[in-house]
C-alpha cells in the first residue's frame, strides 16, 4: 500500500493537531497533577467528530477510516496521555462494541448522543466504557469471568465485579462482558449494555495510578442490576468473539497513542539538547545524544507505519489481528524507551515535574499493559504466525 496520506487525511491531521495544541496540551500537567478529567476540551470534541470516530454517520458519528482514527489518537497522545486514553476507550471500546454489534434501537438511544457529545435536550453526554477485567480475570476472559447475568421475565439481572474500567465514573453506559450460560465454554459469555444510572450499579473511587491519572479508572460492582432484555449487545453467547474483535481495533488506538507520546518526548529532548550547553557547546553536538535522538526518530517512524498498516488492513476489511498486535507491541515498547531516553537527555531536569518528559514516561508505561500486555501480544502474534504455516 501507499502510506502517503490523502489530502483529506492530511487536513484532518492538521485540524486535530491545532485543536489539541490549544485545548488539550496546555492542560496536560494540570490534568495529571489533579487527576481531573478535561471536560472542557471533550465538550468541544463532538462537533469535530472526535467522539464518534467509528460510529456511522446515520447515528451521528463521523465514521472515519481507520487511518484517520489512528491519526486522531496519535495527536491526542502527543497532547495528553490521560485525555487520549479516555477518548480511545470511549471510541474504540464502548462505542465500537455498540456500533459493531448493537441493535438499531440501542444505537439510536445510546450511541447517537455518545457520538455527538450531547443528548436530545442539548445537555452534554458522558462517555462510553467497556468492562471486561475482573479481580481474577485479566488476560483469561474465557475462563475467568464470573460476573453473571440471569434472564427472567424480560430482564437481565447482573451480579459481579469488574476492575480497571476506564471511564466508568464519567460514562453514560458501560458495555459489560458477563457469563450468561453455565460453564466456561466459548459461547457462555455475552455483552450487555448497562446504563450507569441503574440501581444496584456501584462505581468505586478513582484508582490512584502511576500515570494517565486524568483518565479515571474504577472498580464497578453489580448488585442485582436489572436491565431490559433488549440491552443485550449482539447475539447471546457471542460475547467472547465480540470482545476479541473490539480489542483488535482498540490495540491500533493504543499503538497510535504511544506513537504520540513518543513523538512528544522526542520533541522535548531535541529542543532541550539544542539549548543545553556543556563543555562550551550544545549537548546536541555530542554523539551519545545524537544516537539516542536518531534511534528515537527511527523507532517512532517504524511504529507509526506499523500502526497505519494495521489500520489500513482494517479499513480494507482484511484480517488485521496479528498486525494490530504487532503495532501495539512495538509502539508501546518503543514509546517507553523513547521517553526513558528523553529523561536521560534532560538529566535531573527530566526527572523533575518541571518538564513533561517524566509524565510522558509514566503515561507510556501503562500502554504496555492495557488492552493486552506485551506478553499477550507476543502470544497472539506467534499463534497467528504458526497458523499461517499449517
VEXSE-284046 format. One record per residue (C-alpha): x, y, z. Coordinates in Angstrom, 1 decimal, decimal comma. Layout:
BEGIN
X | Y | Z
...
This chain:
BEGIN
0,0 | 0,0 | 0,0
1,0 | 3,7 | -0,4
1,5 | 5,1 | 3,1
1,2 | 8,7 | 1,8
-1,7 | 10,4 | 3,5
-4,5 | 11,6 | 1,3
-5,3 | 15,3 | 1,2
-8,3 | 14,7 | 3,4
-6,3 | 12,8 | 5,9
-3,6 | 15,5 | 6,0
-6,1 | 18,2 | 6,5
-7,7 | 16,2 | 9,3
-4,3 | 15,7 | 10,9
-3,6 | 19,5 | 10,8
-7,0 | 20,4 | 12,2
-6,8 | 17,9 | 15,1
-3,2 | 18,9 | 15,9
-4,3 | 22,6 | 16,1
-7,2 | 21,7 | 18,3
-5,2 | 19,6 | 20,8
-2,4 | 22,1 | 20,8
-4,8 | 24,7 | 22,0
-7,3 | 22,8 | 24,1
-5,6 | 19,7 | 25,4
-1,8 | 20,0 | 25,7
-1,7 | 23,2 | 27,8
-3,8 | 21,4 | 30,5
-1,9 | 18,1 | 30,4
0,2 | 18,9 | 33,5
-2,8 | 20,1 | 35,5
-4,9 | 17,1 | 34,5
-2,1 | 14,8 | 35,6
-1,4 | 16,6 | 38,9
-5,1 | 16,9 | 39,9
-6,5 | 13,7 | 38,3
-9,3 | 15,8 | 37,0
-10,7 | 14,9 | 33,6
-10,5 | 17,6 | 30,9
-14,2 | 18,0 | 30,3
-13,7 | 21,5 | 28,8
-11,8 | 20,0 | 25,8
-14,0 | 16,9 | 25,5
-17,2 | 19,0 | 25,3
-15,7 | 20,6 | 22,1
-14,8 | 17,3 | 20,5
-18,3 | 16,2 | 19,4
-18,6 | 18,8 | 16,6
-15,1 | 17,9 | 15,4
-16,0 | 14,2 | 15,1
-13,6 | 13,0 | 17,8
-16,3 | 11,3 | 19,8
-17,8 | 9,2 | 17,0
-14,8 | 8,1 | 15,1
-16,1 | 4,6 | 14,5
-19,8 | 5,5 | 14,6
-21,8 | 5,5 | 11,3
-23,0 | 8,9 | 10,1
-26,6 | 7,6 | 10,4
-26,1 | 7,6 | 14,1
-24,4 | 10,9 | 14,4
-20,8 | 9,7 | 14,1
-18,0 | 10,9 | 11,8
-17,4 | 7,3 | 10,5
-13,7 | 7,9 | 9,9
-11,5 | 5,5 | 8,1
-9,2 | 3,6 | 10,4
-6,0 | 5,5 | 9,5
-7,8 | 8,9 | 10,2
-8,9 | 7,5 | 13,5
-5,3 | 6,4 | 14,3
-4,1 | 9,9 | 13,3
-6,5 | 11,4 | 15,8
-5,4 | 9,1 | 18,6
-1,7 | 9,9 | 17,9
-2,4 | 13,7 | 18,1
-4,3 | 13,2 | 21,3
-1,4 | 11,1 | 22,7
1,1 | 13,8 | 21,7
-1,0 | 16,3 | 23,7
-2,1 | 14,4 | 26,8
-1,9 | 10,7 | 27,6
-4,8 | 10,9 | 30,0
-7,2 | 12,5 | 27,7
-6,1 | 10,3 | 24,8
-6,7 | 7,1 | 26,8
-10,2 | 8,1 | 27,8
-11,2 | 9,1 | 24,3
-9,6 | 5,9 | 22,9
-11,6 | 3,8 | 25,4
-14,8 | 5,8 | 24,5
-14,4 | 5,3 | 20,8
-12,6 | 2,0 | 20,4
-14,1 | 0,0 | 23,3
-17,5 | 1,3 | 24,5
-18,8 | 2,9 | 21,3
-17,1 | 0,3 | 19,0
-18,9 | -2,6 | 20,7
-22,2 | -0,9 | 20,2
-21,5 | 0,2 | 16,7
-20,4 | -3,2 | 15,6
-22,9 | -5,4 | 17,4
-25,7 | -3,3 | 18,9
-29,3 | -3,2 | 17,7
-30,7 | -0,2 | 15,9
-32,7 | 0,7 | 18,9
-29,6 | 0,7 | 21,2
-27,6 | 2,7 | 18,7
-30,3 | 5,4 | 18,5
-30,8 | 5,6 | 22,2
-27,2 | 5,4 | 23,4
-24,7 | 5,6 | 20,5
-26,0 | 8,8 | 18,9
-25,6 | 11,0 | 22,0
-22,3 | 9,4 | 22,7
-21,0 | 10,3 | 19,2
-22,5 | 13,8 | 19,1
-21,4 | 14,6 | 22,7
-24,9 | 15,7 | 23,7
-28,4 | 14,4 | 24,5
-31,5 | 15,4 | 22,6
-32,3 | 18,1 | 25,2
-28,9 | 19,7 | 24,5
-27,2 | 18,6 | 27,7
-23,7 | 17,2 | 27,4
-23,5 | 13,4 | 27,3
-21,0 | 11,3 | 29,2
-18,5 | 8,9 | 27,6
-18,8 | 5,2 | 26,9
-17,0 | 2,4 | 28,7
-16,3 | -1,3 | 28,3
-16,0 | -3,6 | 31,4
-14,0 | -6,8 | 30,9
-11,4 | -7,3 | 33,6
-12,3 | -8,8 | 36,9
-10,3 | -9,4 | 40,2
-9,5 | -12,9 | 39,0
-9,7 | -12,4 | 35,2
-7,4 | -10,2 | 33,2
-6,0 | -11,9 | 30,2
-8,1 | -15,1 | 30,8
-11,5 | -13,8 | 29,9
-12,8 | -17,1 | 28,6
-12,4 | -19,0 | 31,8
-12,0 | -16,2 | 34,4
-15,1 | -14,1 | 34,0
-17,6 | -14,8 | 36,8
-19,8 | -11,8 | 36,6
-23,2 | -13,4 | 35,9
-26,3 | -12,3 | 34,1
-29,5 | -14,3 | 34,6
-32,6 | -13,8 | 32,4
-36,1 | -13,7 | 33,9
-39,3 | -12,2 | 32,8
-37,8 | -9,9 | 30,1
-34,9 | -8,6 | 32,2
-31,2 | -9,5 | 32,8
-30,1 | -9,4 | 36,4
-26,4 | -8,9 | 36,8
-24,2 | -9,7 | 39,7
-20,4 | -9,4 | 39,9
-17,4 | -7,1 | 40,0
-15,3 | -5,5 | 37,3
-11,9 | -3,9 | 37,8
-9,8 | -1,3 | 36,0
-12,7 | 0,0 | 34,0
-11,6 | 3,1 | 32,1
-14,2 | 5,9 | 32,1
-16,6 | 4,1 | 34,4
-17,1 | 7,2 | 36,6
-17,6 | 9,5 | 33,6
-19,8 | 7,2 | 31,4
-23,4 | 7,2 | 30,4
-23,3 | 3,4 | 29,8
-20,9 | 0,5 | 30,3
-20,9 | -2,4 | 27,9
-20,3 | -5,3 | 30,2
-19,0 | -8,8 | 29,5
-21,0 | -11,3 | 31,5
-21,5 | -15,0 | 31,8
-25,0 | -15,8 | 30,5
-24,7 | -19,6 | 30,4
-23,2 | -22,2 | 32,9
-19,7 | -23,5 | 32,2
-16,7 | -21,8 | 30,8
-17,0 | -22,5 | 27,1
-16,5 | -20,1 | 24,3
-20,3 | -19,5 | 24,0
-21,1 | -18,9 | 27,6
-20,3 | -15,1 | 27,5
-22,3 | -12,2 | 26,3
-22,2 | -8,4 | 26,2
-24,9 | -6,4 | 27,9
-25,3 | -2,6 | 27,9
-25,7 | -1,2 | 31,4
-26,7 | 2,4 | 31,9
-24,7 | 3,9 | 34,7
-27,9 | 5,3 | 36,3
-29,1 | 1,7 | 37,0
-30,0 | 0,9 | 40,6
-27,5 | -1,5 | 42,1
-24,6 | -0,3 | 40,0
-21,8 | 0,9 | 42,2
-18,8 | 2,7 | 40,8
-15,8 | 2,8 | 43,1
-13,4 | 5,6 | 43,8
-10,9 | 6,6 | 41,1
-7,8 | 4,4 | 41,3
-4,6 | 6,1 | 42,2
-2,2 | 5,3 | 39,4
1,4 | 5,8 | 38,3
0,4 | 7,6 | 35,1
-2,6 | 8,7 | 33,0
-4,0 | 10,0 | 36,2
-6,6 | 12,2 | 34,5
-8,2 | 9,2 | 32,8
-10,5 | 7,8 | 35,5
-10,2 | 4,0 | 36,2
-12,7 | 2,4 | 38,6
-13,9 | -0,8 | 40,1
-17,6 | -1,5 | 39,1
-19,8 | -3,6 | 41,3
-23,2 | -5,0 | 40,1
-25,6 | -5,9 | 42,8
-28,9 | -7,3 | 41,3
-28,6 | -4,8 | 38,5
-31,7 | -5,2 | 36,2
-31,7 | -4,1 | 32,6
-34,2 | -4,9 | 29,8
-33,6 | -8,0 | 27,6
-33,1 | -5,7 | 24,6
-29,9 | -4,3 | 26,2
-28,1 | -7,5 | 25,0
-25,4 | -6,3 | 22,6
-25,2 | -8,7 | 19,7
-26,1 | -12,3 | 19,9
-26,4 | -14,3 | 23,0
-23,2 | -16,4 | 23,7
-21,1 | -14,4 | 21,2
-19,5 | -12,1 | 23,8
-16,0 | -13,5 | 23,7
-15,8 | -13,3 | 19,9
-17,2 | -9,8 | 20,0
-14,7 | -8,8 | 22,7
-11,7 | -10,1 | 20,7
-12,9 | -8,2 | 17,7
-13,3 | -5,0 | 19,6
-9,8 | -5,4 | 21,2
-8,2 | -5,8 | 17,8
-9,3 | -2,3 | 16,9
-8,5 | -1,0 | 20,3
-4,9 | -2,1 | 20,0
-4,4 | 0,1 | 17,0
-5,6 | 3,1 | 19,1
-3,2 | 2,2 | 21,9
-0,4 | 1,9 | 19,4
-1,2 | 5,3 | 18,0
-1,4 | 7,0 | 21,4
2,0 | 5,5 | 22,1
3,5 | 7,0 | 18,9
2,1 | 10,4 | 20,0
3,6 | 10,1 | 23,5
7,0 | 9,1 | 22,0
6,8 | 12,0 | 19,4
6,2 | 14,5 | 22,2
9,1 | 13,2 | 24,3
11,4 | 13,3 | 21,2
10,4 | 16,9 | 20,6
11,2 | 17,9 | 24,2
14,5 | 16,1 | 24,1
15,6 | 17,7 | 20,8
14,7 | 21,2 | 22,0
16,5 | 20,7 | 25,3
19,6 | 19,2 | 23,6
19,8 | 22,2 | 21,3
19,6 | 24,7 | 24,2
21,6 | 23,0 | 26,9
25,3 | 23,7 | 26,8
28,1 | 21,5 | 28,3
31,8 | 21,8 | 27,7
31,1 | 25,0 | 25,8
28,8 | 23,5 | 23,2
25,2 | 22,3 | 22,9
24,8 | 18,8 | 24,1
23,0 | 18,1 | 20,8
26,5 | 18,1 | 19,2
27,6 | 15,1 | 21,2
27,4 | 11,7 | 19,6
25,9 | 10,0 | 22,6
23,0 | 12,4 | 22,5
22,7 | 12,2 | 18,7
22,4 | 8,5 | 18,7
19,6 | 8,5 | 21,2
17,7 | 11,0 | 19,1
18,4 | 9,1 | 15,9
17,2 | 5,9 | 17,4
14,1 | 7,5 | 18,7
13,2 | 9,1 | 15,4
13,7 | 5,9 | 13,6
11,7 | 3,8 | 16,0
8,8 | 6,3 | 16,1
8,6 | 6,3 | 12,3
8,7 | 2,5 | 12,2
5,9 | 2,3 | 14,9
3,8 | 4,9 | 13,1
4,0 | 2,9 | 9,8
3,1 | -0,3 | 11,6
0,0 | 1,4 | 13,2
-1,0 | 2,8 | 9,8
-0,6 | -0,6 | 8,1
-2,8 | -2,3 | 10,7
-5,3 | 0,5 | 10,3
-5,2 | 0,2 | 6,5
-5,9 | -3,6 | 6,7
-8,9 | -2,8 | 9,0
-10,2 | -0,3 | 6,5
-9,9 | -2,8 | 3,7
-11,9 | -5,3 | 5,6
-9,0 | -7,7 | 5,8
-7,7 | -9,7 | 8,8
-5,6 | -7,4 | 11,0
-5,4 | -9,3 | 14,3
-1,7 | -10,1 | 14,0
-0,8 | -6,7 | 12,6
-2,7 | -4,9 | 15,3
-0,8 | -6,9 | 18,0
2,5 | -6,2 | 16,3
1,8 | -2,5 | 16,1
0,6 | -2,3 | 19,7
3,6 | -4,4 | 20,9
6,2 | -2,4 | 19,1
4,8 | 1,1 | 19,5
4,2 | 0,7 | 23,3
7,6 | -0,7 | 23,9
9,5 | 1,9 | 21,8
7,4 | 4,7 | 23,5
8,6 | 3,6 | 26,9
12,2 | 3,5 | 25,6
12,0 | 6,9 | 23,9
10,5 | 8,5 | 27,0
13,2 | 6,9 | 29,2
15,9 | 8,2 | 26,9
14,3 | 11,7 | 26,8
14,6 | 11,8 | 30,6
18,3 | 10,7 | 30,3
19,0 | 13,5 | 27,9
17,4 | 16,1 | 30,2
19,2 | 14,6 | 33,2
18,0 | 15,9 | 36,5
15,5 | 18,2 | 34,8
14,0 | 15,1 | 33,1
13,2 | 13,6 | 36,5
11,6 | 16,8 | 37,6
7,9 | 17,7 | 37,1
9,1 | 21,0 | 35,8
9,5 | 19,2 | 32,4
6,8 | 17,0 | 30,8
9,1 | 14,0 | 29,9
8,6 | 12,4 | 33,3
4,8 | 12,5 | 32,9
5,2 | 11,1 | 29,3
7,2 | 8,3 | 30,7
4,7 | 7,4 | 33,3
1,8 | 7,6 | 30,8
3,7 | 5,4 | 28,3
4,3 | 2,7 | 30,9
0,6 | 1,8 | 31,0
0,4 | 1,2 | 27,3
2,4 | -2,0 | 27,5
-0,2 | -3,3 | 29,9
-3,7 | -2,1 | 28,9
-5,7 | -3,9 | 26,2
-3,4 | -6,9 | 26,4
0,1 | -6,9 | 27,9
3,2 | -7,2 | 25,7
3,3 | -10,8 | 26,7
-0,2 | -11,4 | 25,5
0,6 | -9,6 | 22,2
3,5 | -11,9 | 21,6
1,2 | -14,9 | 22,2
-1,3 | -13,6 | 19,7
1,4 | -12,9 | 17,1
3,1 | -16,2 | 17,5
-0,2 | -18,2 | 17,3
-1,3 | -16,3 | 14,2
2,1 | -16,8 | 12,6
2,1 | -20,5 | 13,3
-1,4 | -21,0 | 11,9
-0,3 | -19,4 | 8,7
2,2 | -22,2 | 8,2
-0,3 | -25,0 | 8,9
